[in-house]
């Protein structure tokens, strides 16, 4: 569990607890969702988008919502991808923080 003070120089007095195991679990779940969308949803959405099965009739306007619905699913994919990128950014920040702390300890120990 990483504990850090929030704010500039850690001076705001807010304690942030970060559980690396939970962050990596979140990333794995996001990645599973992204993979599922890439492997199943996206190809089928593309196939659906190429089918012109309803050409005329009273429901023609209603059928026009399908391309928008397909775009919404692609927006979902984009949102999960952004969330995964943010989690990776958090993990990278944790790595950099750990390296900085290690360098400070080494400097204080004069090793």
N, C-alpha and C positions, 0 to 999 in steps of 0.2 A: 504494500500500500504506500503510495507516494503522498506525502502531505506537503503542501506549499502554501505560502501566504499570498493572497491575491493583492493586486495593485502594484504600483511602481515600487520597486525595491522591497516588496513584501510588506509594506507599511500600513495597509488598510485594516489589518486585523482580521480579515476574513480568511478562514482556513479552508483550503480546497483539498479534499481527499480523492485520490485517483487510484482506482484498482486496475492495474495493467491487465489482469486476467479478464476482467469484465470488458475492457476496451477491445481486447483481441477477440473475445466472444462476439461482441457486437459486430466487429468487422467481418468475421466469418459468416455470420447470419446475413449481413448485407451482401456479401460476395455470393452467397448461395442464391439469394433473391435475384441478383443481377444475372447470374449464370442461367437461372431458370428462365428469366425474361429473354435473354439472348438466344438460348437454345430452343425455346418453345414459342413464346409469345411473338417475338419480332418476326420470325419467318412466317408464322401463320397470319399475322397482321398484314404482312406484305402480300401474301397470297390472296387474302380477303379483299385487299385494296385493288387487286387486278381483276376481280370478278364483277362483271356488269350483268347481274342476274335480274334486276328489276329495271326495265327500260321505260315503261309508261304506266300510267294509272293514277288513281287518287292518292295512293300512298307514296308517290314519287318524292314529295317534299319530306316526308317522314324518313324515307330511306337515305336522304342526304345527311343525316346525322351520323351515319356510320364512319365516314372519313374523319369527322371530328372526334368520335369515340376512339378511333384508332390512334389519333394524335395524342389523346389523353393518356393512353397506355404508354406511348413513347415518352410522354412527359414524366410518367411514373418511373420509367427506366432512367431518365436523366436525373431525377431527384434522388433515386437510390445511388446512382453513380457519384453524385455530388456529396452525399452523406458519407459514402465510403472514402472519398478523397479527403474529407474533413477528418475522419477517424485516422487515416494515415498521417495527416498533418499533426494530429495530437500525438501519435506515437513517435513521429520524428522530433517533435518538440521535447518529448520526454527523454529521448536519446540525447539530444543536445544539452538538456538541463543536467542529465546525469554526467555527461562528459565535462561540463563546466564545473560541477560540484567536485568531481574527481580531480580536476586540475587545481582547484582551490585548495583541496586537502593536500595534494602533493606539494604545492607551493608553501603551505603552512608548515609541513613537515620538513621542508627544505631537502627533499630527496631527488 
